[in-house]
Amino acid sequence: MLDAVEAGLNSLRMMPCPGCGERALATPEQRTGALVATCARCDARFDALAEVLVVADPTSMLGGCCAGFRRHDLRWREAPDAPERTTRFETWAQDHILLRPDDSVTLLFEAGDLHPGRRGRPMPLMVGNHTVRRAWALVGSAPVVTLR
């Protein structure tokens, strides 16, 4: 059976790269939690929350259902006994992603989006819920080669 670190790395490796569409994401530090992921094929870099446990994901709407945003205040932990952390981000109102308490999830962002000094809320490129075995490629994240 895989331990939590190996499971997190496998889940990240199984997500397609938003830059080229290949399943070639890896991390230099080989750990879960907040990290930088790099694609071995196209060298694209992404900020990631890899295989974190959801504590809660309260959301609020900004705007309407067709042209609005869903603001997330994702509370998560790297392990059940680890300290709680919060990552704020937003998705389009039409993106109905599922992040329930105790779910194991991975989120990919543009490089630099999770930097503490960043202004505004970033939008993830991909969200994977490993508990329900679903992944969502969000608006603007599909690589050009897959759109042809």
C-alpha positions as CSV (number, residue, x, y, z in Angstrom):
1,M,0.0,0.0,0.0
2,L,1.2,3.5,-0.8
3,D,2.0,6.0,2.0
4,A,0.5,9.5,1.8
5,V,3.6,11.0,0.1
6,E,3.7,8.4,-2.6
7,A,0.0,8.7,-3.2
8,G,0.3,12.5,-3.5
9,L,3.1,12.3,-6.0
10,N,1.2,9.6,-8.0
11,S,-1.9,11.8,-8.1
12,L,0.1,14.8,-9.3
13,R,1.8,12.7,-11.9
14,M,-1.6,11.5,-13.2
15,M,-2.9,15.0,-13.8
16,P,-2.3,16.2,-17.3
17,C,0.0,19.2,-17.7
18,P,-2.1,22.3,-18.6
19,G,0.8,23.4,-20.9
20,C,1.2,20.4,-23.2
21,G,-1.5,17.8,-22.1
22,E,1.0,15.1,-21.2
23,R,1.0,13.3,-17.8
24,A,4.5,14.3,-16.9
25,L,4.2,16.5,-13.8
26,A,6.8,16.1,-11.0
27,T,8.1,17.9,-8.0
28,P,11.8,18.4,-7.1
29,E,11.2,18.0,-3.3
30,Q,9.0,14.8,-3.6
31,R,6.4,15.8,-1.0
32,T,2.8,16.7,-0.6
33,G,1.2,20.1,0.3
34,A,2.0,23.5,-1.2
35,L,4.8,23.0,-3.8
36,V,6.1,23.8,-7.3
37,A,5.4,21.2,-10.0
38,T,7.3,21.0,-13.2
39,C,6.4,19.3,-16.5
40,A,9.1,16.9,-17.6
41,R,7.9,17.3,-21.3
42,C,7.5,21.1,-21.8
43,D,9.3,22.5,-18.7
44,A,6.2,24.4,-17.6
45,R,6.1,25.3,-13.9
46,F,3.0,25.4,-11.8
47,D,2.1,26.1,-8.1
48,A,0.3,23.1,-6.7
49,L,-1.5,21.9,-3.6
50,A,-0.8,18.2,-4.0
51,E,-2.9,15.5,-2.2
52,V,-4.1,17.8,0.6
53,L,-7.0,16.9,2.9
54,V,-10.0,19.3,2.8
55,V,-11.1,20.6,6.2
56,A,-13.8,22.9,4.7
57,D,-14.4,24.9,1.5
58,P,-16.8,27.7,2.2
59,T,-17.7,29.6,-0.9
60,S,-19.5,32.9,-1.8
61,M,-20.8,34.1,-5.1
62,L,-19.7,37.3,-6.8
63,G,-21.9,38.3,-9.7
64,G,-24.6,36.1,-11.4
65,C,-24.7,32.5,-12.4
66,C,-23.6,33.1,-16.0
67,A,-21.0,35.8,-15.5
68,G,-20.0,35.5,-11.9
69,F,-17.3,33.9,-9.8
70,R,-17.4,31.5,-6.9
71,R,-14.9,32.6,-4.2
72,H,-13.3,29.7,-2.2
73,D,-11.6,29.9,1.2
74,L,-10.2,26.3,1.1
75,R,-9.1,25.1,4.5
76,W,-6.7,22.1,4.2
77,R,-4.1,20.0,5.9
78,E,-1.1,18.0,4.6
79,A,-2.0,15.2,6.9
80,P,-4.7,14.5,9.5
81,D,-2.5,15.7,12.4
82,A,-0.8,18.6,10.5
83,P,-1.7,22.3,11.1
84,E,-4.6,23.8,9.1
85,R,-3.8,26.2,6.3
86,T,-6.0,28.3,4.0
87,T,-5.8,29.0,0.3
88,R,-8.1,31.5,-1.2
89,F,-9.0,31.2,-4.9
90,E,-11.9,31.7,-7.3
91,T,-13.6,29.7,-10.0
92,W,-16.2,30.7,-12.6
93,A,-19.7,30.3,-11.3
94,Q,-20.3,27.6,-13.9
95,D,-17.4,25.5,-12.6
96,H,-19.0,23.2,-10.1
97,I,-16.1,21.5,-8.4
98,L,-16.6,19.2,-5.4
99,L,-14.3,19.8,-2.4
100,R,-15.9,18.2,0.7
101,P,-14.4,17.8,4.2
102,D,-12.0,14.8,4.4
103,D,-11.6,14.6,0.6
104,S,-8.1,14.3,-0.8
105,V,-7.6,16.9,-3.5
106,T,-4.9,18.4,-5.8
107,L,-5.1,21.9,-7.4
108,L,-2.8,23.3,-10.0
109,F,-2.2,27.0,-10.5
110,E,-0.1,29.2,-12.7
111,A,3.5,29.6,-11.3
112,G,3.5,32.4,-8.8
113,D,-0.2,32.4,-8.1
114,L,0.2,31.0,-4.6
115,H,2.9,33.5,-3.7
116,P,1.9,35.2,-0.4
117,G,2.3,38.8,-1.8
118,R,0.0,38.1,-4.8
119,R,-2.9,40.5,-5.2
120,G,-6.4,39.1,-5.8
121,R,-7.5,35.5,-5.9
122,P,-6.0,33.1,-8.4
123,M,-8.0,30.7,-10.6
124,P,-6.8,27.1,-10.6
125,L,-6.0,25.5,-13.9
126,M,-7.0,22.0,-12.8
127,V,-8.7,20.6,-9.7
128,G,-8.6,16.9,-8.9
129,N,-10.7,15.2,-6.2
130,H,-9.0,11.9,-5.6
131,T,-11.7,10.7,-3.2
132,V,-14.4,10.7,-5.8
133,R,-11.9,10.1,-8.7
134,R,-12.9,13.2,-10.7
135,A,-10.7,16.0,-12.2
136,W,-11.9,19.3,-13.6
137,A,-9.9,21.2,-16.3
138,L,-11.1,24.7,-15.7
139,V,-11.7,27.5,-18.2
140,G,-8.5,28.5,-20.0
141,S,-6.4,25.5,-18.9
142,A,-6.8,23.3,-21.9
143,P,-3.5,23.0,-23.9
144,V,-3.8,24.3,-27.4
145,V,-2.8,20.9,-28.9
146,T,-5.8,19.3,-27.3
147,L,-8.2,21.8,-28.8
148,R,-7.5,20.9,-32.4
